[in-house]
Amino acid sequence: MELENFHPQSKLVTKTTLVEKPRFPAFDAHNHLGEDFGGGWDQKPLPLLLDLLDQAGILRYVDLDGGWGEHLLNAHLDHFKQPAPERFLVFGGVDWAQWPEKGNAFPEWAAARLRFQKERGAEGLKIWKALGLHVKDQTGSLVDVDDPRLIPIWETAGELGLPVIIHVADPVAFFDPIDETNERWEELGNHPDWAFTSPPFPPFLHIVNCLANLVTCHPHTIFIGAHVGCYAEDLGWVGALLERCPNFFVDISARLGELGRQPFTARRFFLKYADRILFGSDMGPYPEAYRVIYRFLESGDEYFNYNAAPLPMQGRWHVHGLYLPDEVLEKVYFRNAQRILFNYG
């Protein structure tokens, strides 16, 4: 039998808790509305999107697909932010493809573009994982995440009060050999372009340690480490960075598969860093996806699928709920995002 046809059904008798809406209205600090991620919502009626968010109990929604060009950023601001300013935040980005042409002038140019994005209405900066993996300078050299030439971008973000949601490197298994020991073997088979085996790519730890150095060197800029600080497999590493850097926060988007298979460690992490963790989905604006996350955070259910698909998407394991107390849920669901992203409360 082929592995793809192996669908074992657990015989455990366990509790199933249905959580239709979160215990508190939620601010989704990490999601998408563009064609590649959220289904091209800028081309669909806004009332349909708002209805889905209402069904899921999502009060605020961060759209990370604003990009850097006038056309895309304007389209998202005009379609989402202008008609529903209290529901959406739209983040901008950096056009790394311009570096080879602009050469040494690129960092200051990118910082100036960030100022334009802020003036137009962008309320944050999204850094994609191309930085550290693919971005090259005018000499064709790979650029590290903490390259000192990029200081103008990070300092400008801090000056403008724009939080930086940054995703580098993770998951760890994407950097390992694609063999019988790789826990993401099936996923990488379906998406071979997600493999960053080292070599030729930089080692995973090199990239995340560059992230840690970046955050440390810019204490006046708010950084939000996407997907549990880009290292959900090692909460000790993430916690150590949170301890060192009060300007560092994390979101939990798309990492239930990692958090939920280490429930004791994850629960301690949430309790200890309750003021530094933001709710996020990264799964589009769909109620069924949100409800899995609510179940994970709020219930003590054991051994369940961590997404809405028939098979777990990121690895063949199940997860356990964290049964978090209300005072932690309130902070994770909305208080922290209210303070860091929406600048009130």
N, C-alpha and C positions, 0 to 999 in steps of 0.2 A: 504494500500500500504506500502511495506517495504521502509525504508529510502534509501536503496541502489538503489531503482528504481526511486527515486524522482530526476528528472533532470530538474529543472525549467529553462525556456528560458527567459532571460531578454527582456523586450519590450522597454527599453531605446533606443533612437536613439543617438548613440555616434560616435565619430570619431575613425577610425582605422588607425594608422600610421604604415606602414611597414618599418622597419629599417633593411636592409639586412646586413650591416656592421656597426661597431661602428664609431662614428665621428672621433676618433683617433685610430690607431692600438693599440690593447689591449694586456696587459700582464695578463694572467689568473693565479692569485696567489694562487688558491685553487681548485685543481681538482685531478682526479685519473685516472690511467691507468691499474690497477690490475683487476683481475677476478671479485671481488665482487662489484666494483664500476664502472669502465670504460669499462668493457666488455672484459677483457683479451687481451689488445692491445699488450702486450709483446709476444703474439703468432700470431699476424697478421702482414701483410706487412706494414712497416713504411711509404711508399709513400701514402697509403690509409689514414693513420692518418694525414699526413702532408697536404693532399688535403682537408680534412675536416676542418682543422685549417685555411687553406688559404681561403676557402669559407666563414668562419665565421669572418675573419679579426683578428685572434689571432696570434700575433707575437711571444710571449713567453708563455710557459706552465709549470706550476709547478706540478710535479707528486709526490703525497704524499704517494705513495705505495711502496717506496723503502724498508721499513721494517728495520730489524736489523741483519738478518742473511746473511752470505756471498752469499748464493745461490740467494736469491731474490734480494738483493741489486745489486749484480753483473749482474743479468739478466736484470734489468731495466737500469742500467748504460750502459751496452753493447748494448742493443736494441735501446735505445732512445738517450742517451747523447753522446755516442761515434760517431755515424754517423751524428748527427744533434746537435752539441754542442751549437749553438746559439739559438736553439728553446726550449730546455728543461732544467729544474732543477729537480733533484731527491733528495727527502728528506729521511733521515734515521729515526730510531725510537729507543725505549727502550724495551728490552725484560723483561717485568715485571715478567714473569713466573719463572725467575731465582732467584727471591728474597728468596723464602722459602729455597732453597738449599744453596745459598751463604751467607745468614744471614747478619751479620753486614758488611761484605765485599762487599755487593751488590752495594751500591752507587758508590764506587770507581771503581768497576768492570765496571759498566754501563758507567761511565765517560771515562774509558779507551776504551771501545767499541766505544764510540762516536768519540774519536780521530782516531780510525781505520776507521770508516765510512768516516770521513773527508779526510783522506789520500787516501781512495779508490775513492772518488769523490762526496760523498754526500755534498749538499750545504745548508742543513738546517735540523732541527729536528721537527718531527711531534709527538705531544702528543695527544693520543686518549682519549676519555672520560671514559675509564676504570679507569683512575686515579681519585680517589675520589668516585668511585662507586664499583669497583671490586678488585682493586689491594690490596694485603695483604702482610704483612711482614712474617718473619719466625715464629712468634708466632700466626699467623692466624688473626691478628688485621688489620682492614681496615686502609689504609694509606690516610691521608689528602693530598690535593693538595699542601699545603705549608709545608709539613713535613720537619723539618730542616735536617733530615738525607740525603735529596736529594740535598742539597746545591752543592755537587761536580758536579752534572750533569748540573745544571743551570750556575754555574760559568765557567765550561769548555766550554759550548756553547758560552758564552760571550767572553771568551778568544780566541776561534777559529773563532769568527765572524760568527757563525751559528745562523740565526734567528730561533726562536721557534714558530711554529704555534701550538696553543694549543686550544683544544676543551674540555670543561668540562660542565657537567650538562644539558644544554638547550636541548629542549624547556621547558618552565616552566610547561606547562600543563602535561608533562610526569610525574611530581612529585605529581600531584593532584589525588584524588580518581577517579576511572574510573566509573563515573556515568553520569546522565543526564546533569550535569553542566559542564562536561569536553569538551572544544572546540576541542580537538583532539580525541574524542571518536571513530570516524570511523577509523582513522589512527591507534590508539592503538588496535582496534579490529582486524585489518589486521596484526599488528605486536605486539603481546602481550609482546614480549621480550624487547620492547622499554619502557615499563612502569617501573618507578622507584619511585613508591608511597612511600611517607615518613609518618610513618615508613613502612618497615624496613630500607629503604635507608636513608641517611642523607638528611636533608631539602635542597631544592634548594639554598636558600640564604646562607646557611653555605658553600656550595661548591663554589659558585661564590665569596663570601667574602674571602675564602681561596685563590682563584685565584688573587684577588686584592692584598692581602698581599704578595703573591709570587712575583708579578710584582714589587711591591714597594720595596721589600727587595733585588732585583737584578737589580739595575739601569743601569748596564753596559751590560745587556743582552737584546736583542731585542725580545719582545714577540708580537705575532700577535694573537689577540683573534678571533678565527674562528667564523663565523656566527654572525657578528656584536658584537664581544666581548663577545659571549656566553650569551647575555641577550638582544636580539633585542626587546623584549617586553617593556623594560624600557630604552629608550635612554638617560634619565637623569642620570641613574646609570652609563651607559657606558661613557657618556660625562664627568662625575665627575672623573672617573679613567683616562681618557685621559688628563684631566687638571692636575691631580696630578703626572702623570708618563709620561715623554717625551719618554720613551723607549717602550711605549705601542701603538700598532696600531690595526686596525680591518680590516677584510675582510667582504664582503657582501654576500658571497656564501650562496645559498639555503635559503635566508631569505627575498625574495621579498614579501612573504605572510605576514610577520610582518611589514616590512617597508612600503609597499604599502597601508596598511589599516590605516596608520597614516601619510598621505602624507605631511601635513603641518609641523608636528614635524620632520619628516624624512628629508624634504627639508632643514629646518633650521640646522639640524644636519650635513648634507653634506656641506652646505655653511660654517659652523663654523669650522668643522674639515676636510676640504678638503685636508690638507696635511697629514692626518693620516689614510685615508681610501683606501683600496686596492680592486680592482675588482677581483671577483672570481665567479665561477659557481657551482662547486661540482656536476654537472649533466653529466659529461662525455664530450667528444670532439664533440658535436653534434650541427651543425649550428642552427637548429630550437630552441634548448634550449637557446642558446646565444641570438638569436634575440628577445626573450621575455624580456631578461634583458636589451638589448639595447633600446627597446621600453619603458621600465619602466624608465630608466635613462634619455632618451633624449626627450621623447614626453610628452605632457600634456593630453594624452588620459585618459578617465575616465572609471572606473568600467569594468576591463577586467581580464580574467583568468591569473594568474601569472605563469603558466607553460604550456608546450606544450601538456599535456594530456587533454582529453575532460573534465574531472572534476578536480578542484583544488586538489592537492595531500595532503596538510597539514591542510586544514580546508575549510569549505563551505562558503568562502567569496571571493570577488574580490578586485582588487587593482586599484590604480590611479597613473599615471605617475608623475615624479618629475620635468620634464622639466628643467634640470640643465644647467647652463651656460657653455660655452666652457671652460673657465678657470678652472672650477671644473671638468668637464669631462676629460680634459687632465690629470689632476693630478690623478684622480681615475682610469682611464683606463691604464695609463702606467707610469707616472712620479714618483709616490710614490713607485711602485714596482721596477722601474729602480734604485731608490736610495737605497731602503732597501734590496731587494733581489738580484739584479744583480750588485750592487756595482759600478755603473757608472752613469754619468749624473748629 
